[in-house]
Amino acid sequence: MADFDYRLPEAAIAQVPAEPRDAARLLVALGGAPAHRRVSDLADLLHAGDLLVVNTTRVLPARLHLRKATGGAAEVLLLEPCGPGPDDWEALVRPGRRLPPGSVLASLTGEPLVAVGAPSADGGVRRVRLLGDPWACGEVPLPPYLHQGIADPERYQTVYADRPGSVAAPTAGLHLTTAVIDRCRAKGVGFATVDLAVGLDTFRPVTAADPADHQMHTEAYRISEQTWTACEEARAAGGRVVAVGTTTVRALEAATETGRLEGRTALFIRPPRRVRSVDVLMTNFHLPRSSLLLLVEAFAGPGWRALYRLALEDGYRFLSFGDAMLLGNCGERGG
């Protein structure tokens, strides 16, 4: 993982999103010299016959600020349902060691909301049961490097988000506007959707020295027959599948690998594996030593390091509210 480290100055981490959304900068590396553009230019960078694929997952108001029976503060981050009933969830719970199984946590107004269950085998994730409606008092869980919150929670949702299920946004999609998508369509670019629920690995750094020792958390994905057919037809006609975000890549690669359009995936996309389902990737700049950087190298090759240096030197903004890149696939075109 030392090969995927780089120095990220605090000042380079964007604390607020670009306004308007499509004013975010776009570092383009599709062959030849890198070019400095804006997301608003996306239609000019795509070709008629290309297919733009986005992840339509919506971020849940999954962070709950609660109270213990003693009156002390507690926090629960709901991750995903785990059955057998609809009120059974996996969650991150703090302060975990001081909350034995059976603890009941209440809202700040005193309503019992969460019963804490036993920890998982690795001691991280807990099973919890919902005792009331948590969504009315929950908030969107922003990444820990965003220090000032966000005035409008919708700014941490994509404009096409429609199926609640994630605990983090597919952030490359935050830059797209209805106008940008309409301009792409007017040029003859197709538009298709997938759904991948962004889960625990967003909050889990790769701590192993060797990425082969890192265990990925599974995430649920779903791809419609219509989207899968659109990808096949676009490529057969010489067009490119353009994925907006690494989560879109993960969904398409999971289906390519397994032949299943719906399910759960623990796929860890890293070198020397190549991405076979996507030809162009729009993605933000990612944290050092993260699994997302390994995916970027598997897709675009080791040249990402020079692009990151260029971006830092030129004042690009990094991470969730930062700018983006448009990268070409360095591997052979696959099916």
C-alpha positions in Angstrom: 0.0 0.0 0.0 3.0 2.3 0.3 2.9 2.5 -3.5 -0.6 4.2 -3.2 0.5 6.9 -0.7 0.9 10.5 -1.6 1.1 13.8 0.3 -2.4 15.4 0.5 -2.2 18.9 2.0 -5.1 19.8 4.2 -5.7 22.9 2.1 -6.3 20.7 -1.0 -9.3 19.0 0.6 -12.5 20.7 -0.5 -14.8 21.7 2.4 -17.7 23.0 0.3 -19.0 21.8 -3.1 -18.5 23.8 -6.3 -21.4 26.1 -7.2 -22.9 25.5 -9.6 -22.3 21.8 -9.5 -20.9 21.6 -13.1 -18.4 24.4 -12.4 -16.1 21.7 -10.9 -12.8 21.4 -12.7 -12.2 18.3 -14.8 -8.7 17.0 -15.5 -9.0 15.1 -18.8 -6.6 12.2 -19.6 -8.0 10.3 -22.6 -4.7 10.0 -24.5 -2.2 12.7 -25.3 -1.4 15.6 -23.0 -3.8 16.2 -20.0 -6.3 18.9 -20.5 -7.9 21.3 -18.0 -11.7 21.5 -18.5 -14.9 21.9 -16.5 -17.6 19.3 -15.9 -19.9 21.6 -17.8 -17.8 20.7 -20.9 -18.6 16.9 -20.6 -20.7 16.8 -23.7 -17.8 18.2 -25.8 -15.6 15.3 -24.5 -18.0 12.5 -25.4 -19.0 11.1 -28.7 -22.3 10.3 -30.3 -22.9 6.6 -29.5 -21.2 6.7 -26.1 -23.2 5.6 -23.1 -23.1 7.5 -19.8 -23.8 5.3 -16.8 -24.6 6.6 -13.4 -25.3 5.2 -9.9 -28.7 6.4 -8.8 -28.4 5.4 -5.1 -29.6 7.9 -2.6 -27.8 8.6 0.7 -29.8 7.7 3.8 -30.1 10.1 6.8 -28.3 7.3 8.6 -26.3 9.1 11.3 -28.3 9.2 14.6 -27.2 11.4 17.6 -28.8 9.6 20.5 -28.7 9.3 24.3 -27.8 6.4 26.6 -30.0 5.6 29.6 -27.5 7.4 31.8 -27.9 10.6 29.7 -24.5 10.3 28.0 -24.2 10.9 24.2 -24.1 8.0 21.7 -24.0 7.8 18.0 -25.3 5.2 15.6 -24.5 5.0 11.9 -27.0 2.7 10.2 -25.3 0.7 7.4 -27.9 -1.6 5.9 -30.7 -4.0 6.8 -29.5 -7.4 7.9 -32.8 -9.3 8.6 -34.7 -11.3 9.5 -37.0 -8.4 10.1 -37.1 -4.9 8.4 -36.0 -3.3 11.7 -32.8 -5.3 12.0 -29.8 -3.4 10.8 -26.0 -3.5 10.8 -24.5 -0.3 12.3 -21.4 1.4 13.7 -22.1 2.3 17.3 -20.2 4.7 19.5 -19.0 4.4 22.3 -19.2 0.8 21.4 -17.3 -0.7 24.3 -19.5 1.0 26.8 -22.7 -0.2 25.2 -23.4 -3.8 26.1 -25.9 -5.9 24.2 -29.4 -4.9 25.3 -28.6 -1.2 25.7 -31.5 1.0 24.5 -30.6 4.4 23.0 -33.1 7.2 22.7 -33.5 10.3 20.6 -32.6 13.7 22.0 -36.3 14.1 22.8 -36.5 10.9 24.8 -38.1 8.5 22.3 -36.5 5.0 22.4 -35.1 4.4 18.9 -32.3 1.8 18.9 -31.7 -1.5 20.8 -28.0 -2.4 20.6 -27.2 -6.1 19.8 -24.0 -8.1 19.9 -20.8 -7.1 18.1 -19.7 -8.9 14.9 -16.8 -11.3 15.0 -14.2 -8.5 14.3 -15.7 -6.3 17.0 -16.6 -3.5 14.5 -20.1 -3.7 13.2 -23.0 -4.2 15.6 -26.5 -5.6 15.0 -29.2 -3.2 16.2 -33.0 -3.2 16.1 -35.0 -0.1 15.3 -37.6 0.7 17.9 -39.0 3.7 16.2 -38.6 5.8 13.1 -35.0 7.0 12.9 -35.2 8.9 9.6 -37.0 11.9 11.0 -34.1 12.7 13.4 -31.2 11.3 11.3 -28.7 13.3 9.3 -26.7 12.5 6.2 -23.4 11.1 7.3 -20.7 13.3 5.8 -17.1 12.0 5.6 -14.9 12.9 8.6 -12.6 15.2 6.6 -15.5 17.6 6.0 -15.3 19.8 9.1 -18.0 22.4 8.6 -21.1 20.4 7.7 -23.4 21.3 4.8 -26.3 23.8 4.8 -28.4 21.9 2.3 -28.3 18.1 2.7 -29.5 17.7 -1.0 -26.1 19.0 -2.0 -24.8 15.7 -0.9 -27.2 13.9 -3.2 -26.9 13.5 -7.0 -29.6 15.2 -9.0 -30.9 11.8 -10.2 -30.7 9.9 -6.8 -33.9 7.9 -6.4 -33.4 4.8 -4.3 -32.4 5.3 -0.7 -29.8 2.8 0.4 -26.3 4.3 0.8 -24.3 5.7 3.7 -22.1 7.9 1.4 -22.7 9.6 -1.9 -21.3 8.4 -5.2 -19.4 11.6 -5.3 -18.4 11.9 -9.0 -22.1 12.2 -9.8 -22.5 15.2 -7.5 -21.0 17.3 -10.3 -23.6 16.4 -12.9 -26.6 18.6 -13.6 -29.8 18.1 -15.6 -28.4 20.5 -18.1 -25.1 18.6 -18.5 -27.0 15.3 -19.0 -29.4 17.0 -21.5 -26.5 18.3 -23.5 -24.9 14.8 -23.6 -28.2 13.4 -24.8 -28.6 16.1 -27.5 -25.2 15.0 -28.8 -26.3 11.4 -29.2 -24.9 10.1 -25.9 -27.0 7.5 -24.2 -27.9 7.5 -20.5 -28.3 4.5 -18.3 -28.4 3.7 -14.6 -27.2 1.2 -12.0 -27.7 1.0 -8.3 -24.9 0.2 -5.9 -25.4 0.9 -2.2 -22.3 2.6 -1.0 -21.4 0.9 2.3 -18.9 0.3 5.1 -15.7 0.4 3.0 -16.2 4.1 2.4 -15.2 4.4 6.1 -12.6 1.7 6.2 -9.0 2.6 5.1 -6.8 -0.1 3.8 -4.6 -0.8 6.9 -2.9 -3.9 5.6 0.6 -3.4 4.2 -0.3 -5.7 1.3 -3.6 -5.0 -0.4 -4.0 -8.8 -0.9 -4.6 -8.9 2.9 -7.4 -6.3 2.8 -11.0 -7.8 3.1 -13.6 -5.8 1.3 -17.1 -5.4 2.8 -19.9 -6.6 0.5 -22.3 -4.1 -1.1 -25.6 -4.7 -2.8 -25.9 -3.8 -6.5 -28.6 -4.0 -9.1 -28.4 -3.5 -12.9 -31.5 -3.6 -15.1 -31.7 -5.7 -18.3 -32.2 -2.4 -20.1 -28.9 -1.0 -18.8 -26.9 -4.2 -19.5 -28.3 -4.3 -23.1 -27.5 -0.6 -23.6 -23.9 -1.3 -22.6 -23.5 -4.2 -24.9 -25.1 -2.4 -27.8 -23.0 0.8 -27.3 -19.8 -1.2 -27.4 -20.8 -3.3 -30.3 -21.5 -0.2 -32.3 -18.1 1.3 -31.5 -19.2 3.6 -28.6 -17.7 3.8 -25.2 -19.2 2.9 -21.8 -18.5 6.0 -19.7 -18.9 5.3 -15.9 -19.6 8.1 -13.5 -17.9 7.1 -10.4 -16.0 4.1 -9.0 -19.2 2.6 -7.6 -20.7 2.4 -11.1 -17.5 0.6 -12.2 -17.8 -1.8 -9.3 -21.4 -2.7 -10.2 -20.7 -3.3 -13.9 -17.5 -5.3 -13.1 -19.4 -7.4 -10.6 -22.0 -8.3 -13.2 -19.2 -9.0 -15.8 -17.4 -11.2 -13.3 -20.4 -13.2 -12.1 -22.9 -13.0 -14.9 -25.5 -11.8 -12.3 -27.2 -8.4 -12.7 -28.2 -8.3 -9.1 -26.7 -9.4 -5.8 -23.9 -8.6 -3.4 -20.3 -8.0 -4.3 -17.0 -8.1 -2.4 -15.0 -7.4 -5.6 -11.7 -5.7 -4.9 -10.6 -4.1 -8.2 -6.8 -3.7 -8.0 -3.8 -4.3 -10.2 -2.9 -6.5 -12.0 -6.7 -7.0 -12.7 -8.0 -4.9 -15.6 -11.5 -3.3 -15.9 -13.3 -5.0 -18.8 -16.8 -3.4 -18.7 -15.9 0.4 -18.8 -14.0 2.5 -21.4 -14.0 5.9 -19.7 -14.2 6.8 -16.0 -15.2 10.1 -14.4 -14.0 10.1 -10.8 -13.0 12.4 -8.0 -9.5 12.6 -6.5 -9.3 10.0 -3.7 -7.6 9.6 -0.3 -4.1 8.3 -0.1 -3.8 4.5 0.6 -7.4 3.9 -0.3 -9.0 1.0 -2.2 -10.3 3.5 -4.7 -6.8 4.5 -5.8 -6.1 0.8 -6.5 -9.2 0.7 -8.7 -8.0 3.9 -10.5 -4.7 2.2 -11.2 -6.4 -1.0 -12.4 -8.4 1.2 -14.8 -6.0 3.9 -15.9 -2.5 2.5 -15.1 0.2 4.0 -12.9 0.0 7.3 -14.7 -2.5 8.5 -12.1 0.4 9.5 -9.9 1.6 12.1 -12.4 -2.0 13.4 -12.8 -2.4 13.7 -9.1 0.9 15.7 -8.9 -0.3 17.9 -11.7 -3.7 18.4 -10.0 -2.1 19.4 -6.7 0.3 21.8 -8.4 -2.6 23.4 -10.3 -4.9 23.9 -7.4 -7.5 21.2 -8.0 -9.8 20.4 -5.0 -9.7 16.9 -3.7 -12.1 14.3 -2.2 -15.9 14.3 -1.9 -16.6 17.9 -2.7 -13.6 18.3 -4.9 -12.9 18.3 -8.6 -12.9 15.4 -11.0 -10.9 13.5 -13.6 -11.9 11.9 -16.9 -9.7 8.9 -17.6 -9.4 6.4 -20.4 -9.0 2.7 -19.8 -5.4 1.6 -20.3 -6.2 -2.1 -20.7 -7.6 -4.0 -23.6 -11.2 -3.5 -24.4 -13.1 -6.4 -23.0 -16.6 -7.7 -23.0 
